[in-house]
């Protein structure tokens, strides 16, 4: 009877695991002389070497002796099976033991052949059957994996809201149910935050629903950026969002809610017809076993949100005075702003900038941190300072501190400092230049202006930029390539340096669309004869992609966190 064999004409890649040189030589000669199927044979003499060979790939079938120097009997088969992924194994041994035969089949062997009794035809038959049988098993396993993956994707789609890619109501309910169950055996509680955007209907009516969708997606992004990875972020529909915070006490929930309020209110959201600012009314509640449903939480939250709206909007409200720490929080915020304006509790960290060709450091970017309170990260305290109209004072203090820190370092490095566009407008450039040494060493100091903070035509910054550049200060446009990027800022301000936003780099591996977008940003910068710095490099793969695009410089957590 003819045996069906796949029409694949390439040679079968066979791994022969045999410690007896004579047996291995005769078997190899037999296999390599066979015309159909053809074989390429690789020979190793131990289980460890077999595992190494399998790990290198390009193996279709294994012929295994059970008497190896580092593994005998079933140990040899067990070790091979542990390192093999969907490769058929035929046992070829001199041990004629019925129990061992049964155990070998039980441990995954496709066939069990005895040395000295197997001829050419029976060996070929065994190999063909093993390959075909295992091909069916492998195909079935592949289909099973694909089906499981498709089911996971479908399950995910039932839990995700498509516009913002946040959890939908069903996904939030699953998260809430999980946390309610945890409350029974957990000492620490959980909290829920419900966010209702203020006057969102006016945005849809005046700018259109397309602009409204841009705003909703950006709000979703800011919510994710404001919380931990273990927290749940969802959109309930319309302009209403909910967060569920596991293992969170009332004080921490209040801090998170305030952080979210500031993140929403203190920045401009760009869209095709311009920019818009948004505020939110926020209700913060504790999750309890008496309220296991999202609808129950919403009923409670809507009463609180109505109170927030009537009190003037853009505020965080709580269900009771015991929970409400507004007075303490406002005092802490006022103290923080006062401290920052005088440069107190201000820490200056630095992050190296590397030449990507040889990964040697060529300079540093200086970053500010507040070290005495809740709003430690600059995204938080700068937003609050903007809301309280002290941003220019604080930004000036941060720049003063950063320049002072740079002066303690060797003079041959390049030093980058961040500055808000409003500071460039409010403080005459001559006063800013007083912070730098005289004369300013060429190519040493660089002021970074975030493109995300530019509003409208950037030509209003041109006089200040020209004065600074004439005095020897370089100009960089920061955060290019994400959100509100516009060519005007690169053309009108004529920066010496363009910094690619980290969100264009992080996770770019395997994303051909984003790689193509990054190529376009590189082409624009090249046409303007700017130096390029890629921010946010976190993996060797991201570094390789950025380097392949010809970007000269980079920085990111791949080389460590700011210190």
Secondary structure by P-SEA (a helix, b strand, c coil): cbbbbbccccccbbbbbcccaaaaaaaaaaaaaccccccbbbbbccaaaaaaaaaaccccbbbbbccccccccaaaaaaaaaaccbbbbbbbcccccaaaaaaaaaaccccccccccccaaaaaaaaaaaaaaaaaaaaaaaaaaaaaaaaaaaaaaaacccccccccaaaaaaaaaaaaaaaaccccccbbbbbbbcaaaaaaaaccaaaaaaaaaaaaaaaaaaccccbbbbbccccbbbbbbccccaaaaaaaaaaaaaaaccbbbbcccbbbbbbbbbbbbbbccccccaaaaaaaaaaaaaaaaaacccccccccccccaaaaaaaaaaaaaaaaaacccbbbbbbbbbccccccccbbbbbbbbcccccccaaaaaaaaaaacaaaaaaaaaaaaaaaaaaaccccbbbbbbbbaaaaaaccccccccccccccccccbbbbbbccccccccccaaaaaaaaaaabbbbbbcccccccccccccccccccbbbccccccccccccaaaaaaaaaaaaaaaaabbbbbbcccccaaaaaaaaaacccccccccccccc
